[in-house]
């Protein structure tokens, strides 16, 4: 895992998620909602995350892959 996150960005736990009552999964990056999963995609994600801590490197990597390439270079730095 360490070789995947060479810059150590995922150690900061920048991704998080929340499950809704209707079975959707809301994915957050630095507190901002970036993606919504529903249906089979949400079920698959929930199954993968069931045994992981949200802040763990494995969980962060899964969330990073699921969110995909959502950044386009025009985000403001906070």
Residue frames relative to the residue before (quaternion, step in Angstrom):
aa qw qx qy qz dx dy dz
X 1.0000 0.0000 0.0000 0.0000 0.00 0.00 0.00
X 0.6182 0.5841 -0.3514 0.3913 3.56 0.94 -0.82
X 0.6723 0.5024 -0.3129 0.4446 3.60 0.98 -0.75
X 0.5926 0.5557 -0.3712 0.4497 3.62 1.20 -0.37
X 0.7698 0.2750 -0.1327 0.5605 3.59 0.96 -0.90
X 0.0604 -0.8634 0.5006 0.0153 3.57 0.63 1.14
X 0.7157 0.4372 -0.2601 0.4785 3.59 1.04 -0.67
X 0.4587 -0.7209 0.4230 0.3016 3.59 1.27 -0.09
X 0.3125 0.7853 -0.4858 0.2229 3.58 1.21 0.38
X 0.6987 0.4911 -0.2827 0.4366 3.60 0.91 -0.86
X 0.5294 0.6234 -0.4146 0.3991 3.61 1.19 -0.23
X 0.6343 0.5486 -0.3151 0.4444 3.55 1.22 -0.49
X 0.3518 -0.7567 0.4745 0.2804 3.61 1.32 -0.06
X 0.1285 0.8357 -0.5187 0.1267 3.57 0.71 1.10
X 0.6958 0.4108 -0.2688 0.5242 3.60 1.24 -0.30
X 0.0190 0.7641 -0.6445 0.0199 3.53 -1.22 0.64
X 0.1392 -0.7929 0.5844 0.1017 3.56 -1.24 0.27
X 0.1477 -0.7598 0.6272 0.0864 3.51 -1.31 0.41
X 0.2632 -0.7555 0.5803 0.1522 3.56 -0.96 0.88
X 0.2961 -0.7600 0.5540 0.1668 3.57 -0.95 0.89
X 0.6728 -0.5042 0.3605 0.4041 3.56 -1.28 0.31
X 0.7157 0.4499 -0.2581 0.4676 3.60 1.05 -0.69
X 0.6576 -0.5744 0.2927 0.3897 3.59 1.22 0.42
X 0.5152 0.6227 -0.4332 0.3989 3.59 1.21 0.16
X 0.2476 -0.7342 0.6113 0.1611 3.53 -1.28 0.44
X 0.1877 -0.7663 0.6082 0.0873 3.56 -0.81 1.07
X 0.1599 -0.7924 0.5846 0.0689 3.58 -0.75 1.05
X 0.1399 -0.8012 0.5812 0.0267 3.53 -0.94 1.01
X 0.1268 -0.7418 0.6548 0.0699 3.53 -1.21 0.71
X 0.8309 -0.1033 0.0024 0.5467 3.57 -0.56 1.21
X 0.7449 -0.4301 0.2093 0.4650 3.56 1.00 0.90
X 0.6577 0.4755 -0.3123 0.4937 3.59 1.25 -0.10
X 0.4477 -0.6859 0.5034 0.2751 3.55 -0.92 0.94
X 0.0796 -0.8303 0.5515 0.0073 3.57 -0.76 1.08
X 0.8142 0.0374 -0.0113 0.5792 3.60 1.16 -0.36
X 0.1794 -0.7442 0.6335 0.1130 3.53 -1.28 0.61
X 0.1542 -0.7697 0.6143 0.0801 3.55 -0.89 0.97
X 0.0008 -0.7937 0.6079 -0.0205 3.57 -1.02 0.82
X 0.8038 0.3118 -0.2156 0.4585 3.54 -1.30 0.32
X 0.8452 -0.1182 0.1132 0.5087 3.54 -1.05 -0.87
X 0.6152 0.5521 -0.3473 0.4430 3.58 1.06 -0.72
X 0.6591 0.4959 -0.2985 0.4802 3.60 1.01 -0.83
X 0.6392 0.5242 -0.3212 0.4619 3.60 1.01 -0.80
X 0.6522 0.5131 -0.3069 0.4660 3.57 0.95 -0.90
X 0.6492 0.5145 -0.3084 0.4677 3.58 0.95 -0.90
X 0.6608 0.5190 -0.3064 0.4474 3.59 0.89 -0.95
X 0.6491 0.5192 -0.3136 0.4592 3.56 1.00 -0.82
X 0.6655 0.5014 -0.2999 0.4645 3.59 0.99 -0.82
X 0.7314 0.4375 -0.2299 0.4699 3.58 1.05 -0.78
X 0.4262 0.7597 -0.4324 0.2330 3.61 1.25 -0.33
X 0.7966 0.3069 -0.1553 0.4972 3.61 0.86 -0.89
X 0.6281 0.5556 -0.3288 0.4345 3.60 1.25 0.09
X 0.4528 -0.6220 0.5603 0.3067 3.54 -1.23 0.55
X 0.5494 -0.6459 0.4085 0.3378 3.66 -0.86 0.86
X 0.7248 0.4421 -0.2501 0.4655 3.61 1.04 -0.66
X 0.4884 0.6788 -0.4344 0.3347 3.59 1.25 -0.11
X 0.6360 -0.5478 0.3861 0.3825 3.55 -1.20 0.51
X 0.6325 0.5302 -0.3321 0.4567 3.60 1.01 -0.77
X 0.6669 0.4914 -0.2969 0.4750 3.59 0.93 -0.90
X 0.6432 0.5239 -0.3226 0.4558 3.58 0.97 -0.84
X 0.6522 0.5155 -0.3103 0.4611 3.57 0.98 -0.83
X 0.6375 0.5147 -0.3287 0.4697 3.61 0.97 -0.81
X 0.6775 0.4833 -0.2970 0.4682 3.59 0.88 -0.91
X 0.6251 0.5327 -0.3394 0.4586 3.60 1.02 -0.72
X 0.6744 0.4877 -0.2946 0.4696 3.58 0.96 -0.85
X 0.6601 0.5126 -0.3140 0.4505 3.59 0.97 -0.81
X 0.6716 0.4907 -0.3105 0.4602 3.59 0.96 -0.78
X 0.3112 -0.7914 0.4830 0.2087 3.58 1.16 -0.47
X 0.7097 -0.4237 0.3521 0.4391 3.51 -1.24 -0.54
X 0.0765 0.8364 -0.5372 0.0777 3.58 0.37 1.21
X 0.6315 0.5270 -0.3373 0.4579 3.60 1.18 -0.40
X 0.1479 -0.8173 0.5553 0.0418 3.56 -0.92 0.93
X 0.6408 -0.5632 0.3278 0.4058 3.58 1.21 0.17
X 0.6835 0.4718 -0.2989 0.4699 3.59 1.22 -0.11
X 0.3911 0.7141 -0.4918 0.3085 3.59 1.18 0.44
X 0.4215 -0.6870 0.5299 0.2638 3.53 -1.09 0.72
X 0.4017 -0.6904 0.5458 0.2530 3.54 -1.03 0.77
X 0.2870 -0.7713 0.5427 0.1677 3.59 -0.91 0.89
